[in-house]
């Protein structure tokens, strides 16, 4: 985002020298720190306040996005937990009913002889296999959904971290170089000290 430079930031060194030269010679030495502070405020005050405001806005936006992501994650985990609980309860009920039915059938068919008994054993074996397969399928579904949710959370975190890095990089690129600023103020102080009394 490009900005028009402020009038204060366009002030030339000659204008600064004329301003400081027009001050009373005796007051130049006494008011030098205060003058430098005023010059700093004139040149960079609004820019610094703008950076502070933008950083505060960025922090607020990041906190809101993190809170929203946490709430969405919590909601999804709650829904996932409810789904798993319902599935486990349903499977337990089915297994319980199947077990009860198997016991009843076993008691009934035990009284029979020959081929009828062998057919019952085959049916029980199939029921066990189906129950085990259903249990394996349920565990696989739970694992796949857990992986999908983890991947989605990881992707959201990566996107958020990248956005934050881009914003921080943009702010860093717009900041005034500190070493150049220090050299500038040192030069001003040096010129103020060389002013004749």
CNS distance restraints for C-alpha pairs under 8 A (distance, minus, plus):
assign (resid   5 and name CA) (resid   9 and name CA) 6.22 0.50 0.50
assign (resid   5 and name CA) (resid  10 and name CA) 6.76 0.50 0.50
assign (resid   6 and name CA) (resid  10 and name CA) 6.47 0.50 0.50
assign (resid   7 and name CA) (resid  11 and name CA) 6.66 0.50 0.50
assign (resid   8 and name CA) (resid  42 and name CA) 5.83 0.50 0.50
assign (resid   8 and name CA) (resid  43 and name CA) 5.04 0.50 0.50
assign (resid   9 and name CA) (resid  42 and name CA) 7.80 0.50 0.50
assign (resid   9 and name CA) (resid  43 and name CA) 4.94 0.50 0.50
assign (resid   9 and name CA) (resid  44 and name CA) 7.15 0.50 0.50
assign (resid  11 and name CA) (resid  15 and name CA) 6.30 0.50 0.50
assign (resid  11 and name CA) (resid  16 and name CA) 7.05 0.50 0.50
assign (resid  12 and name CA) (resid  16 and name CA) 6.45 0.50 0.50
assign (resid  13 and name CA) (resid  17 and name CA) 6.10 0.50 0.50
assign (resid  14 and name CA) (resid  18 and name CA) 6.10 0.50 0.50
assign (resid  15 and name CA) (resid  19 and name CA) 6.07 0.50 0.50
assign (resid  16 and name CA) (resid  20 and name CA) 6.15 0.50 0.50
assign (resid  17 and name CA) (resid  21 and name CA) 5.80 0.50 0.50
assign (resid  18 and name CA) (resid  22 and name CA) 6.05 0.50 0.50
assign (resid  19 and name CA) (resid  23 and name CA) 6.86 0.50 0.50
assign (resid  20 and name CA) (resid  28 and name CA) 7.62 0.50 0.50
assign (resid  20 and name CA) (resid 192 and name CA) 7.40 0.50 0.50
assign (resid  21 and name CA) (resid  25 and name CA) 7.66 0.50 0.50
assign (resid  21 and name CA) (resid 195 and name CA) 7.47 0.50 0.50
assign (resid  23 and name CA) (resid  27 and name CA) 7.21 0.50 0.50
assign (resid  23 and name CA) (resid  28 and name CA) 6.71 0.50 0.50
assign (resid  24 and name CA) (resid  28 and name CA) 6.39 0.50 0.50
assign (resid  25 and name CA) (resid  29 and name CA) 7.80 0.50 0.50
assign (resid  25 and name CA) (resid 195 and name CA) 7.57 0.50 0.50
assign (resid  25 and name CA) (resid 196 and name CA) 6.94 0.50 0.50
assign (resid  25 and name CA) (resid 197 and name CA) 4.87 0.50 0.50
assign (resid  26 and name CA) (resid  30 and name CA) 7.45 0.50 0.50
assign (resid  26 and name CA) (resid 197 and name CA) 5.91 0.50 0.50
assign (resid  27 and name CA) (resid  31 and name CA) 5.82 0.50 0.50
assign (resid  28 and name CA) (resid  32 and name CA) 5.73 0.50 0.50
assign (resid  28 and name CA) (resid 192 and name CA) 7.01 0.50 0.50
assign (resid  29 and name CA) (resid 192 and name CA) 7.52 0.50 0.50
assign (resid  29 and name CA) (resid 193 and name CA) 6.97 0.50 0.50
assign (resid  31 and name CA) (resid  35 and name CA) 5.78 0.50 0.50
assign (resid  32 and name CA) (resid  36 and name CA) 6.03 0.50 0.50
assign (resid  32 and name CA) (resid 189 and name CA) 7.46 0.50 0.50
assign (resid  32 and name CA) (resid 192 and name CA) 7.32 0.50 0.50
assign (resid  33 and name CA) (resid  37 and name CA) 6.14 0.50 0.50
assign (resid  34 and name CA) (resid  38 and name CA) 6.18 0.50 0.50
assign (resid  35 and name CA) (resid  39 and name CA) 5.99 0.50 0.50
assign (resid  36 and name CA) (resid  40 and name CA) 5.97 0.50 0.50
assign (resid  36 and name CA) (resid 185 and name CA) 7.56 0.50 0.50
assign (resid  36 and name CA) (resid 189 and name CA) 7.73 0.50 0.50
assign (resid  37 and name CA) (resid  41 and name CA) 6.14 0.50 0.50
assign (resid  38 and name CA) (resid  42 and name CA) 6.07 0.50 0.50
assign (resid  39 and name CA) (resid  43 and name CA) 5.99 0.50 0.50
assign (resid  40 and name CA) (resid  44 and name CA) 5.70 0.50 0.50
assign (resid  40 and name CA) (resid  45 and name CA) 6.78 0.50 0.50
assign (resid  41 and name CA) (resid  45 and name CA) 4.27 0.50 0.50
assign (resid  41 and name CA) (resid  46 and name CA) 7.67 0.50 0.50
assign (resid  42 and name CA) (resid  46 and name CA) 7.83 0.50 0.50
assign (resid  44 and name CA) (resid  48 and name CA) 5.97 0.50 0.50
assign (resid  45 and name CA) (resid  49 and name CA) 6.18 0.50 0.50
assign (resid  46 and name CA) (resid  50 and name CA) 6.01 0.50 0.50
assign (resid  47 and name CA) (resid  51 and name CA) 6.21 0.50 0.50
assign (resid  48 and name CA) (resid  52 and name CA) 6.18 0.50 0.50
assign (resid  49 and name CA) (resid  53 and name CA) 6.09 0.50 0.50
assign (resid  50 and name CA) (resid  54 and name CA) 6.08 0.50 0.50
assign (resid  51 and name CA) (resid  55 and name CA) 5.99 0.50 0.50
assign (resid  51 and name CA) (resid 171 and name CA) 7.62 0.50 0.50
assign (resid  52 and name CA) (resid  56 and name CA) 6.09 0.50 0.50
assign (resid  53 and name CA) (resid  57 and name CA) 6.13 0.50 0.50
assign (resid  54 and name CA) (resid  58 and name CA) 6.04 0.50 0.50
assign (resid  55 and name CA) (resid  59 and name CA) 6.08 0.50 0.50
assign (resid  56 and name CA) (resid  60 and name CA) 6.15 0.50 0.50
assign (resid  57 and name CA) (resid  61 and name CA) 6.08 0.50 0.50
assign (resid  58 and name CA) (resid  62 and name CA) 6.04 0.50 0.50
assign (resid  58 and name CA) (resid 167 and name CA) 7.95 0.50 0.50
assign (resid  59 and name CA) (resid  63 and name CA) 6.10 0.50 0.50
assign (resid  60 and name CA) (resid  64 and name CA) 6.13 0.50 0.50
assign (resid  61 and name CA) (resid  65 and name CA) 6.13 0.50 0.50
assign (resid  62 and name CA) (resid  66 and name CA) 6.05 0.50 0.50
assign (resid  62 and name CA) (resid 164 and name CA) 7.73 0.50 0.50
assign (resid  63 and name CA) (resid  67 and name CA) 6.03 0.50 0.50
assign (resid  64 and name CA) (resid  68 and name CA) 6.07 0.50 0.50
assign (resid  65 and name CA) (resid  69 and name CA) 6.03 0.50 0.50
assign (resid  66 and name CA) (resid  70 and name CA) 6.06 0.50 0.50
assign (resid  67 and name CA) (resid  71 and name CA) 6.10 0.50 0.50
assign (resid  68 and name CA) (resid  72 and name CA) 6.04 0.50 0.50
assign (resid  69 and name CA) (resid  73 and name CA) 5.98 0.50 0.50
assign (resid  70 and name CA) (resid  74 and name CA) 6.00 0.50 0.50
assign (resid  71 and name CA) (resid  75 and name CA) 6.04 0.50 0.50
assign (resid  72 and name CA) (resid  76 and name CA) 6.09 0.50 0.50
assign (resid  73 and name CA) (resid  77 and name CA) 6.04 0.50 0.50
assign (resid  73 and name CA) (resid 153 and name CA) 7.60 0.50 0.50
assign (resid  74 and name CA) (resid  78 and name CA) 6.04 0.50 0.50
assign (resid  75 and name CA) (resid  79 and name CA) 6.17 0.50 0.50
assign (resid  76 and name CA) (resid  80 and name CA) 5.96 0.50 0.50
assign (resid  77 and name CA) (resid  81 and name CA) 5.88 0.50 0.50
assign (resid  78 and name CA) (resid  82 and name CA) 6.10 0.50 0.50
assign (resid  79 and name CA) (resid  83 and name CA) 6.08 0.50 0.50
assign (resid  80 and name CA) (resid  84 and name CA) 6.12 0.50 0.50
assign (resid  81 and name CA) (resid  85 and name CA) 6.03 0.50 0.50
assign (resid  82 and name CA) (resid  86 and name CA) 6.08 0.50 0.50
assign (resid  83 and name CA) (resid  87 and name CA) 6.12 0.50 0.50
assign (resid  84 and name CA) (resid  88 and name CA) 5.99 0.50 0.50
assign (resid  84 and name CA) (resid 142 and name CA) 7.36 0.50 0.50
assign (resid  85 and name CA) (resid  89 and name CA) 5.99 0.50 0.50
assign (resid  86 and name CA) (resid  90 and name CA) 5.99 0.50 0.50
assign (resid  87 and name CA) (resid  91 and name CA) 6.00 0.50 0.50
assign (resid  87 and name CA) (resid 138 and name CA) 7.88 0.50 0.50
assign (resid  88 and name CA) (resid  92 and name CA) 5.95 0.50 0.50
assign (resid  89 and name CA) (resid  93 and name CA) 6.07 0.50 0.50
assign (resid  90 and name CA) (resid  94 and name CA) 6.05 0.50 0.50
assign (resid  91 and name CA) (resid  95 and name CA) 5.96 0.50 0.50
assign (resid  91 and name CA) (resid 135 and name CA) 7.68 0.50 0.50
assign (resid  92 and name CA) (resid  96 and name CA) 5.90 0.50 0.50
assign (resid  93 and name CA) (resid  97 and name CA) 5.98 0.50 0.50
assign (resid  94 and name CA) (resid  98 and name CA) 5.87 0.50 0.50
assign (resid  95 and name CA) (resid  99 and name CA) 5.86 0.50 0.50
assign (resid  95 and name CA) (resid 131 and name CA) 7.15 0.50 0.50
assign (resid  96 and name CA) (resid 100 and name CA) 6.13 0.50 0.50
assign (resid  97 and name CA) (resid 101 and name CA) 5.99 0.50 0.50
assign (resid  98 and name CA) (resid 102 and name CA) 5.88 0.50 0.50
assign (resid  98 and name CA) (resid 127 and name CA) 7.91 0.50 0.50
assign (resid  99 and name CA) (resid 103 and name CA) 6.15 0.50 0.50
assign (resid 100 and name CA) (resid 104 and name CA) 6.25 0.50 0.50
assign (resid 101 and name CA) (resid 105 and name CA) 5.98 0.50 0.50
assign (resid 102 and name CA) (resid 106 and name CA) 5.82 0.50 0.50
assign (resid 102 and name CA) (resid 124 and name CA) 6.88 0.50 0.50
assign (resid 103 and name CA) (resid 107 and name CA) 6.14 0.50 0.50
assign (resid 104 and name CA) (resid 108 and name CA) 6.21 0.50 0.50
assign (resid 105 and name CA) (resid 109 and name CA) 5.88 0.50 0.50
assign (resid 105 and name CA) (resid 120 and name CA) 7.83 0.50 0.50
assign (resid 106 and name CA) (resid 110 and name CA) 5.71 0.50 0.50
assign (resid 106 and name CA) (resid 120 and name CA) 7.42 0.50 0.50
assign (resid 107 and name CA) (resid 111 and name CA) 6.99 0.50 0.50
assign (resid 108 and name CA) (resid 112 and name CA) 7.48 0.50 0.50
assign (resid 109 and name CA) (resid 116 and name CA) 7.06 0.50 0.50
assign (resid 109 and name CA) (resid 117 and name CA) 5.91 0.50 0.50
assign (resid 109 and name CA) (resid 120 and name CA) 6.79 0.50 0.50
assign (resid 110 and name CA) (resid 117 and name CA) 6.56 0.50 0.50
assign (resid 112 and name CA) (resid 116 and name CA) 6.40 0.50 0.50
assign (resid 112 and name CA) (resid 117 and name CA) 6.24 0.50 0.50
assign (resid 113 and name CA) (resid 117 and name CA) 5.87 0.50 0.50
assign (resid 114 and name CA) (resid 118 and name CA) 6.83 0.50 0.50
assign (resid 115 and name CA) (resid 119 and name CA) 6.30 0.50 0.50
assign (resid 116 and name CA) (resid 120 and name CA) 6.42 0.50 0.50
assign (resid 117 and name CA) (resid 121 and name CA) 6.49 0.50 0.50
assign (resid 118 and name CA) (resid 122 and name CA) 6.44 0.50 0.50
assign (resid 119 and name CA) (resid 123 and name CA) 6.32 0.50 0.50
assign (resid 120 and name CA) (resid 124 and name CA) 6.23 0.50 0.50
assign (resid 121 and name CA) (resid 125 and name CA) 6.14 0.50 0.50
assign (resid 122 and name CA) (resid 126 and name CA) 6.25 0.50 0.50
assign (resid 123 and name CA) (resid 127 and name CA) 6.20 0.50 0.50
assign (resid 124 and name CA) (resid 128 and name CA) 6.22 0.50 0.50
assign (resid 125 and name CA) (resid 129 and name CA) 6.22 0.50 0.50
assign (resid 126 and name CA) (resid 130 and name CA) 6.07 0.50 0.50
assign (resid 127 and name CA) (resid 131 and name CA) 6.09 0.50 0.50
assign (resid 128 and name CA) (resid 132 and name CA) 6.09 0.50 0.50
assign (resid 129 and name CA) (resid 133 and name CA) 6.03 0.50 0.50
assign (resid 130 and name CA) (resid 134 and name CA) 6.00 0.50 0.50
assign (resid 131 and name CA) (resid 135 and name CA) 6.12 0.50 0.50
assign (resid 132 and name CA) (resid 136 and name CA) 6.14 0.50 0.50
assign (resid 133 and name CA) (resid 137 and name CA) 6.02 0.50 0.50
assign (resid 134 and name CA) (resid 138 and name CA) 6.10 0.50 0.50
assign (resid 135 and name CA) (resid 139 and name CA) 6.24 0.50 0.50
assign (resid 136 and name CA) (resid 140 and name CA) 6.15 0.50 0.50
assign (resid 137 and name CA) (resid 141 and name CA) 6.18 0.50 0.50
assign (resid 138 and name CA) (resid 142 and name CA) 6.19 0.50 0.50
assign (resid 139 and name CA) (resid 143 and name CA) 6.15 0.50 0.50
assign (resid 140 and name CA) (resid 144 and name CA) 6.13 0.50 0.50
assign (resid 141 and name CA) (resid 145 and name CA) 6.13 0.50 0.50
assign (resid 142 and name CA) (resid 146 and name CA) 6.08 0.50 0.50
assign (resid 143 and name CA) (resid 147 and name CA) 6.17 0.50 0.50
assign (resid 144 and name CA) (resid 148 and name CA) 6.11 0.50 0.50
assign (resid 145 and name CA) (resid 149 and name CA) 6.06 0.50 0.50
assign (resid 146 and name CA) (resid 150 and name CA) 6.09 0.50 0.50
assign (resid 147 and name CA) (resid 151 and name CA) 6.05 0.50 0.50
assign (resid 148 and name CA) (resid 152 and name CA) 6.15 0.50 0.50
assign (resid 149 and name CA) (resid 153 and name CA) 6.18 0.50 0.50
assign (resid 150 and name CA) (resid 154 and name CA) 6.10 0.50 0.50
assign (resid 151 and name CA) (resid 155 and name CA) 6.06 0.50 0.50
assign (resid 152 and name CA) (resid 156 and name CA) 6.17 0.50 0.50
assign (resid 153 and name CA) (resid 157 and name CA) 6.15 0.50 0.50
assign (resid 154 and name CA) (resid 158 and name CA) 6.15 0.50 0.50
assign (resid 155 and name CA) (resid 159 and name CA) 6.14 0.50 0.50
assign (resid 156 and name CA) (resid 160 and name CA) 6.11 0.50 0.50
assign (resid 157 and name CA) (resid 161 and name CA) 6.03 0.50 0.50
assign (resid 158 and name CA) (resid 162 and name CA) 6.06 0.50 0.50
assign (resid 159 and name CA) (resid 163 and name CA) 6.17 0.50 0.50
assign (resid 160 and name CA) (resid 164 and name CA) 6.16 0.50 0.50
assign (resid 161 and name CA) (resid 165 and name CA) 6.08 0.50 0.50
assign (resid 162 and name CA) (resid 166 and name CA) 6.12 0.50 0.50
assign (resid 163 and name CA) (resid 167 and name CA) 6.20 0.50 0.50
assign (resid 164 and name CA) (resid 168 and name CA) 6.07 0.50 0.50
assign (resid 165 and name CA) (resid 169 and name CA) 5.97 0.50 0.50
assign (resid 166 and name CA) (resid 170 and name CA) 6.08 0.50 0.50
assign (resid 167 and name CA) (resid 171 and name CA) 6.27 0.50 0.50
assign (resid 168 and name CA) (resid 172 and name CA) 6.12 0.50 0.50
assign (resid 169 and name CA) (resid 173 and name CA) 6.12 0.50 0.50
assign (resid 170 and name CA) (resid 174 and name CA) 6.44 0.50 0.50
assign (resid 171 and name CA) (resid 175 and name CA) 6.39 0.50 0.50
assign (resid 176 and name CA) (resid 180 and name CA) 7.78 0.50 0.50
assign (resid 176 and name CA) (resid 181 and name CA) 7.08 0.50 0.50
assign (resid 177 and name CA) (resid 181 and name CA) 6.23 0.50 0.50
assign (resid 178 and name CA) (resid 182 and name CA) 6.02 0.50 0.50
assign (resid 179 and name CA) (resid 183 and name CA) 6.17 0.50 0.50
assign (resid 180 and name CA) (resid 184 and name CA) 6.12 0.50 0.50
assign (resid 181 and name CA) (resid 185 and name CA) 6.27 0.50 0.50
assign (resid 182 and name CA) (resid 186 and name CA) 6.06 0.50 0.50
assign (resid 183 and name CA) (resid 187 and name CA) 6.09 0.50 0.50
assign (resid 184 and name CA) (resid 188 and name CA) 6.34 0.50 0.50
assign (resid 185 and name CA) (resid 189 and name CA) 6.11 0.50 0.50
assign (resid 186 and name CA) (resid 190 and name CA) 6.05 0.50 0.50
assign (resid 187 and name CA) (resid 191 and name CA) 6.21 0.50 0.50
assign (resid 188 and name CA) (resid 192 and name CA) 6.13 0.50 0.50
assign (resid 189 and name CA) (resid 193 and name CA) 6.19 0.50 0.50
assign (resid 190 and name CA) (resid 194 and name CA) 6.34 0.50 0.50
assign (resid 191 and name CA) (resid 195 and name CA) 6.35 0.50 0.50
